[in-house]
Amino acid sequence: MNLTIQLTEKVQSYLEIIDISGKIVAAENLGVLDIGATDISLVKYSSALTNTGLYLIKVNLGKSSIVKQLLVM
């Protein structure tokens, strides 16, 4: 399970996984990501996804952010 993002500049990044109640269940500083396509593996966060349901994957990229939905069944 990967999340792929396309970057046009190097940026400091931070990932959060948020459950449907708004609780942050996992977070990690991803450091500086390089220009181009970047794959972020979500496998290592599977222990935080213990309940079925909807989660939000939020990646902060400098002054902007990307939010994706993840459905765990």
N, C-alpha and C positions, 0 to 999 in steps of 0.2 A: 504494500500500500504506500504509494508515493504521492506527494504534492509537487507539481512542477510549476515554477514561476520563471518568467522572462524578465531580466533586468537590463536597463540601458545604462546603468552606472553602478559602481560599487557602493553598497549601503550597509550600515550596521543593522542587524536584524534580531528579532526576538519572537519566539513562538509561544502561543498560549492555546490550550485546549479547554473549552468552556462547556459545561453541561447545560442542559435546558433550564436549570434553575438559576444560572448565572455564576455558579461556582467554578473557579479555575481548578481543574483537576490535574493539569500538567503545565509546566512552563520551562522554557530553556532559552538561554542566550545563544543564538546561532553564530554570533560573531559577524565579521564582514563577509558579505556574499559578493562574488565577482560578477562582472558583466556577462550577459548571455543567459542561457537556460540553466536553471538550478533545480535539481531534484532533492526534495526533503523527504527522507524516509520516516513514515509514521509508525513503523513496526515496533520501535522501541517504546512507544507510548501505549501499547496495547494493554499493559497492566493497569493503566489509569482508566481505561474504557471498560469497566467491569459491568456496567448496567446497559441493557438494551435501551435504545432511544436516540435522540438527536443531539449531536455535539457540534459546536462551532470551532473551526480551526482558524485562529487569527494569527497572521504573520505581520508584525510591525516592521516596516522597511523605511528607516529614516523618518521622514515626516509624513509618510503615508502608510496605509495598511491594506491587507487583503483578508477577506473573511470568506471561508468556504464552509459548507455544511457537510457533515459526516453522519450517516445513519448506521448505527450498530444494531444488528439483529441477532 
